[in-house]
Amino acid sequence: MLHIGDCHVSAKTIERVLHDVGSELKDLRNVPPSRLPKSLVPPPPAGPPPLAIVMFDGGRMMTRQPGHGSGVHEQAWRETKNASLESMTHQAHDGDPRPDFPACFADPKHVAEIVGTAALSVPGPQAAIEKKTDDDADAQKDTAPKRLVRTCLSSLDNSKDFGLQMSREAKRRCLDQAAHKAFIGDGLPANWAIWKKHFRTFVPILDFMHAVEYLYAAALVMFADDAQAAWACYLRWSQQCWSGHVGAVIPEWKTWLEEHDLQPDQTLEEMHPHKAVSNAHRYLSNNASRMHYAAYRTQGLPVTSAPMESLVKQMNLRVKGTEMFRNDEPQGGEAILQIRSAALSDDGRLKTYLANRPGSPFTRRTTAKAYKPLNC
């Protein structure tokens, strides 16, 4: 503002306004859809979308304890809850529109980046599944759902309260009334507790990318001395899961664990050399009912939470970084999360609120609140 508009605004003023607006957005977030003030929020959609997708994932931010003077005191990592609620185009199919395993998951370097480990020394073109032509890739993209409108939520609240926030937002946007809808997340139990309480009419889908991490980690342990065999086994397991046949993979791990004098349900120490196989067996066993990927694609539903992963990165760009700390109180970290998530939403909710909030230069000033926050 100083260089473009010749208007100096101090850091303290920016901080105060941020805390004020963020706290107001937090209160507004807790108002039931039927009682939202029309002037402060974008109008609701005329009807439900063709396809409704709800995704949930966690992030991180560093907080500090306020009231201790200048500097950072009692810093600690706090988990942020993040949700992406999307209306999308929809197209069902007579059969699986993409039965072949995606080439990106058959690329050793790309898979290693997903898992966060060193890539296996295997010949990529020979080990990878044959890549599609450009025309085939374009045809596959045409069958995938496309985003129409995304709104975002983020908070430091616990999962129970955040699930209620997600439910309110889904109802405000009529996502719960869509004919086709899905809830996508990783295997964290809190995700499916939210699904069970608020989104049981949504098809539950385990993010395929998280399954890939466990498949790859298990292959590395079971074939620790043979990179070629580990990669070949990972590709076979991944193709089976991609086709919806996770039931063919789990028994292999059960047998392998028993051959090494371990029980499939046994809890292993963190540094146990076979822990990755035990974790993979437990993870896929617990989530097998949410891994019918071929059926989901036939229904025209997405099978990965890649947009959610992207949203978490966008949130982290603003709240997570070197020497970046937020006060561990509502007007600190919570306030910036409200503003950031509103800014990343497609419905212009931040612009609408700033233009119409009490005290805005574009509206008549008033001392009365435009809404009454509810503790619900």
N, C-alpha and C positions, 0 to 999 in steps of 0.2 A: 504493500500500500504506500510505503514511503517513496519508492522509486517510480511507481506508476501514477499514483494519485496525489503525490506530495502531501500525504496525510500520515502523520506519525501516530502510531498506536503502541503504547508500552506493552511489554510482555505481561505485566501484572494485569492490565486491562483485558488482554486476550485471555489470560488464565481465569479471570473472574467471569467473563462472559461465557467461556467454555463450561465452567462449573455450573453456572446458572442454567444455561440451555440444556446441558446434559442431564441435570437433575430434573428439569421440567419434562424432558422427553422420557425419563424413567417413570415419572408419575403418570404421564399420558399412556405409556405402555401398559399400565396395570388397569386401565379403564376397559370394561367390557365393550365389545364392538357396538352394541345397541346404544351405548351412552357416550360414544366418542363425539366431541364437538365437531361439526361439519367444517367449520372454518379453519381448523388447525390440522386437519389430515386430508390427504387426497381422497376423492370420492371412491367408494367401493366399486368393484366391477359390476357390470350389468347382469352377469350370470357366471356360472362356473366355467372354467377353462376346459379345453378338450382333454388335457392331461395335467394332473397335479402331482408334483414331486416335492417331497419334504426330505431334507438331508440335515444331519447333525454331526458335529465333530468338535473336539476340544482344541484349544490353543494355549499359549502361555504368555504371561507378562510378569515383569518384576515389580514388586511393590515395596514400599517403605512405610514405617510407622510415623505418622505426623505428630507434631507437638513436642519435638525434641530439638528445635532450633535448626540452623542451616546444616546442610549435608545429608547423608543417607544413613538412616538408623534402622536396624533390625530388618534388613532387606530379606525378601523371600519370594520364591516363585509362586504365583497363583495361577490356577487353571481358569481359562476363559471358556464359556460355553458359546458355541456359534451355531447358527442355523441358517439354511438357505431354503426359502420357500418359492418354488418356481411354477409358473404356468407354462405349458409347452404344447407344441403341435403333437398330433397323435396319428399314427398309422399302424393298424394291425396287419398281420400277415397270415397266409395260409400255412406257412412253415417257417423254420428258423431262417431269417434273412442273412445271417452271417455265421454259418456253421464252422467255417475254418478258423483256426486259432489266429488272432491278430499278430501280424509280424512284429509289432512293437514289443510284445511280451516274449518273442522268440529271439530277441536281440540281446546277447550277453551283457553288453555295456549298459543298455537301457534298464534291464532287470536289476543289475548291480546298483544302479542309481536309485531305483525304487526301494530296494532293500537297505541301501546304505552300506555296502561292502565292496570289496575288490571284485572285479569281473573275472570270471573263469577264463582260463587260457584255452579256449576252444575255437576252432575255425568257424567264424560267424556264418558265412553263406551255406556251408555244409550242415551246420548244426541247426540253423534256423529253418522254420517252415517257409516254403516257397512264397516269396512276396507277390502281392497282387500287382497287376498293371495299374497305371494311373486311372484308366477308365473304370476298372473294377472298384478302385478306392473311392472314386467320385460317386459311383452307384451306391456303395455302402453308406456313404455319408448322407445321401438323399433319403435313406430309410430311417436314419436316426432321428429321434425327437429333437426339435429345435426350441430354444428358449424364447418365450414371448415377453414375460415380465418376471423379474426376480426382486424379492424383498428379503432383507437380511435382519437377523437379530443377533445380539451379542450381550453377554452379561457375566458378572462374577458370581451371580446367584447359584444356589445348588441346583442339581438336576431336577428335583421335584418342582421347584418354583419356575425353572426355565421351561420345563415341559408345559406348564400352564400358559406361559407367554407364547410358546409356539402354537398351542391350541387356539388362543385368542386370535393370533395373526392369521392362521389358516381359515378360521371362520369369517374373519373380516374380509378376506379375499375370496370367499366361497370355494376354497379348495376342497373342503370336506364334502361338497355337493357334486364334484366332478365324477363323470362316469368311469374314468380310468385314473387311478392314483396309486402311488407307491411311496414307501418310506425306505430310504437307503442309509445305511450306516455301517460302521465296523462292528467287531464282535463284542465291544464293551457292554457289559450287562445293563448299565445305565441307559444306553440307547434304546434297548428293547423294553426296558421298564417304561420309558416315555411312549414308545409305540403301543404297548399294551394298554396303557391308561388313556391315551388321547387319540391314537391313530389306528385303531384295530381294523377299521374298514379299508386301510391302505395295505397294499401288497408289501410284505416285509422282504427286503433284499439285502443280502450281505454284499458289501462293496467287493467286487472281484479283485481289485488291486491289493486289498489286505490279504485275501486268500493266497495270492501269488507270493507274498512275503513268506508265509509259512511253508508253502510248497518248496520254495527255493532253499530256505534255511534247513529244512529236513533233508533234502537231497544232499546238501553239502556235508551233513553229519554222517548220513548213511553210506556215502561214497567219498569219504574224506581223502582217500589215497588215489582216486581216479576221477579227474575232472571231467573227462569225456563221459563216463558212466553217470556222474552226478547230473550233468547237463541233459543227457538223454532221458534220464528218469524224470527230471523236472518237466521237460517238454511233454512227456507222456502223461504225467499227472495233471498238468495244466490243461491239456486238450480234453482229458476226461472231465475235469471240473467245468471247463468252458461249455462242454456238451451237456452238462447237468448230471453227470454220472459220478458224483462225489462218493457214492456208496462203494464204488470199485476201488477207491484209493485208501480209505480208512483201514480196511482189513490188513493191508500191507504193513502199515505202521504198527498195528496191534501185534502182528506176528513177529516183526523185527524187535519190538520192545520185549516180548516174552522170550525170544531167543537170547536176549542180553540180560535175562533175569530181572526184568522190570515189569511192573504191572501198568497197564494203560492209564489207570486212574491214580497212579502214584504221584505224589508231589515231590519233585526233585529239587535239590539245592541249585542256587543260581548258577554256580560254576560247574555243574555236572556236565560232562561231555556229551551226554545224550539228551539234554534238556530240550533242544530244538525239536526233536522228534516227538517227545512227550507233549510239548506245547502244541505242535501241529495236530496231533491226534485229538487232543482235547478241544482245540479251537474249531476244527472242522466237524467234529462230532456234535458239539453244542450248536453249530450253525447250519447243519446239513439241510434243515427244513427251509432255509432261506437262500439256497444255492441252486435253484432250478433255472439256471441261466438261459438255456435254450427256450424254455417255456416263456420266460419273461420277454425275451427278444421277439418271440412270435406274437406276444400280446402288445408289442410296441413300446415296451418299457426299457429304460436305461439300466445298465448293470454295474456301472461304476459311479463313484462319487467324486469324479475328477473336478466338477465345478465347485464342490464343497472344499476340496483341497486348495483350489485356487483362491476361494474366498478367505480361508484361514490365512493364507500368505498375504493377501491384501490387508487383512486386519493386522497381522503382525508387523507389516511395514510401518504402521502408525503407532503401535503400542509396545513393540519388542525391538530392542537394539542395544548396542553397547552404551553403557552409562545412561540408560533410559529407565527411570523409576517413576511409579505413580503412587500417590498416597493411598494407603490401604483403607479407604473409606468411600462411601457412596459418591461424594462430590469430587473424588480423585479419579481412580481407575474406572469406576463405573460410568462416570460422566463422559469420558473420552470414548468408551466403547459404544455408548448410545449415539454419539455424534458420528463416529466412523461408520457404524452399521447403517445409519440413516443416509449418509452420503453415498454409500455403495448400493443403495436400493434404487430400482429403476423407476419407481413411481413418483419421484420428486418430492418425497415427504419432508426432507430437510428444508428445501427451498420454500415449500408451502408453509411450514411451521414458522420459519424465520420471518416470512412476509406478513404473517397474521398474528403472531404472539402478542400478548399485551405489552405495550411499550415499544412496539416496532415503529420506526419513523413513517411507515406507510399506512398505519392505522391510528385511530383515535386512542390516545393514552387512557388507561383506566387502572384503578387500583384493585378492581375486582378480579378474582380468578375466573378464567374462562371454562374451567372444568374443576371437578372435585375429585381428587385422587381417592381411590378405594383400596383398602387393604384386603384384596381378594385375588 
